[in-house]
Amino acid sequence: MKKHPELLAPAGSPEAVRAAVCNGADAVYLGFGTFNARRGAKNFTEEQMRDALAYCRKNGVKTNMTVNTLVSDRELPAMLEDVRRMLEAGADALIVQDLGAARAIREHFPSAVLHASTQLTVHSLEGARFAAEQGFSRVVLSRELPMRDIIHITKNAGIETEVFVHGALCMCYSGQCGLSAVIGRRSGNRGLCAQPCRLPYNGKNNYPMSLKDNCLVGYLRELRDAGVASLKIEGRMKRPEYVAVVTGIYASVLREDRMPTKQELDDLRRVFSRDGFTQGYYEGKPGPAMFGMRTETPASELKPLYDRAAKTYRDDKTGQTVPVSFSLTAEADRPLVLTAVSGSDSVTVQGEPPERALRRPASEEDIARSLGKTGGTVFTAEHMDIRLEDGLSIPARTLNALRREALETLEERRTALPPLETGTPPVREPAPARRPFAGYTVQARTMAQIASGMERLPLRTIYLPAREIAAHPERAEEILKAGVELVPVLPRIIWDEEWDAVRQLLETCRNLGCRAALVGNVGQIEPVKCLGYECYGDFGLNAFHSGTLDVLRDCGVTRQTLSFELRFAQIRDMHKPMETELIVGGRLPLMLTENCMMAGRRGGCRRDGHGPCSKGTQYLTDRMGKKFPVFREEHCRNTLYNSQPLALAPSEYLGLGVSYARLILTDEMPQTALQRVRELCDGEMPDYPDATRGLYRRGVE
């Protein structure tokens, strides 16, 4: 039987750390400082963080620290200082989203172990390989992946994989959500998501974006056999009793290699659920059965469960989880020699030579009994090798003293930290902060929106879905002959089994004369380059600071769209080692979902283009009456756009040093689209009713 994967439990507080460790977690993940994706959790002071890491080391539990938010240029020194403190305290790994931050950490702390956060939106084999090339040792896969893709990536990527097995499911692919940021300045990419997706839309009792919690406790054997390295429980915002219950059940099921009992499933439901649980993504069955709202457990049921859970960690009894082996040699006229071994650590201590017995001599059973009394420590005696000369007297107090000395020394050795290795980052030639403005670009959803004559406007680039270009070759050739660059846009999500069709479309576009492609995920960079395309990076790559631009340039990206969560001042101060682009007009894409928002829990989505999405543009209306357009994407994924169009005046962006300014067309009819593009090219602010300047002035928290 294969060794079971690491069970990784959440810890949003010191109490939750103890709850996780005492209930069988192999590792915990926790946040310290500003740069973690659960800034709203209790989190840890520096003293609490150091105590928590020391406690976990003593108990043989790994610690993964979250550094999984986007980092701005000015924040980078503070982030590195937080990382230094974590590593000095003994953090085993860092969970990181920002590519520039990951490179900076590797350069300053070469021995740091990095895990690629699920916020990096890795959902394909090429994405996992990209993470490995960037120095990550593990990648946390997108929650939306079915088992077949998890197996495929784990088997072929050359990097450890981590899979969420329990807890909340975001409606949007992690790392691709701008809803909370744009409507309330609370950015999910910055650790302060306000969860507007859990609110009602299209009526008081309609929740088209609230998913049930994930529960894969019945599939742990499959995940183990697939070679998944780590099984992750979500819940850093949850109370320690929740952590205790969920961790304890998953640890027992893993350890005993069995299915969960009915009582265990009921306990999981009672401690937290949203109309029960779902395995829809894992089984490859998204749909209405995955939607649900919070189910409140009556206090009379919950209190006994919480009380039992609290007892498991209140007295800090960890169940002596660390195995130790003893080897004792007892010979006349020679010192007693006791060796204790735990993992790779070994300690040898000596005592006074034993005397000849006047009455009853010591037996191996007596010695084993004394050495096995490890209570009050984290150790459990697992194996004993006793070499005892006949006829010797060895008092129990002598054996107890040797055992205590050995275990105390062993614990000190286990918890000792090596000095932190630091590096000297290479000196890079600074790139200019301000490049000359090169022109305007437009992105449309359909070829029909590129009205006749638009190609004769002073546009530099037109972005269109690859499928639209391939389906309208004559119009594509007209645009290219007019001297406008025509760039196929790849879907931001492309599962491995979907790549063949995408490659065929890109080959068709290349044969028409397209020379660059717009990618929205790290797993798309290498495949696009291999097809002979120049690679442009879209906003989905989350380019939030200069270091990320450096990484993307080194990976072959030649033009990068900047994050629309940046402020004007941050954009102006960025050094720009390649051409950059800023979205200045149109509706911003805020969510990208695997499940259908149009159908929601009511159902009706046929995933073939003939469900609710076939009836034209659909809208979600919030409690304030704001209408958010929803569009069907490839494979019946959905994109939710902002209710208010973005409109910037040229005076606001022309001095920022960006190369291009982009207008996004979504639900505009062709003539309206032509008018918007003409306004853009004439240097005017697009004339949208109820327009917004987005986050460029306000910024995010």
Secondary structure, DSSP 8 states (H G I E B T S, - for coil): -----EEEEE-SSHHHHHHHHHTT-SEEEEEBSS-STTTTS--B-HHHHHHHHHHHHHTT-EEEEEE-S---TTTHHHHHHHHHHHHHTT--EEEE--HHHHHHHHHH-TT--EEE-GGG---SHHHHHHHHHTT-SEEE--TT--HHHHHHHHHHSSSEEEEEEEE---SB-TT---HHHHHHS--GGGT----GGGS--SSTT--TT-B-EEE-GGGHHHHHHHT--EEEE--TTS-HHHHHHHHHHHHHHHHHT----HHHHHHHHHHS-SSSEE-TTTTT--SGGGB-------HHHHHHHHHHHHHHHHT------EEEEEEEEE-TTS-EEEEEEETTEEEEEEE---EE-SSS---HHHHHHHHT--TTSSEEEEEEEEEE-TTEE--HHHHHHHHHHHHHHHHHHHH-----------------S-----EEEEE-SSGGGS-TTGGGSSEEEEEEEHHHHHH-HHHHHHHHHTT-EEEEE--S---GGGHHHHHHHHHHHHHHT--EEEE-SGGGHHHHHHTT-EEEE-GGG-B-SHHHHHHHHHTTEEEEEB-TTS-HHHHHHS--SSEEEEEEEE--EEEEESS-TTTGGG----SSS-SGGGGS-EEEE-TT--EEEEEE-GGG-EEEE-SS-EE--HHHHTTTT-SEEEEE-SS--HHHHHHHHHHHHTT-----TT-B-TTTTT---
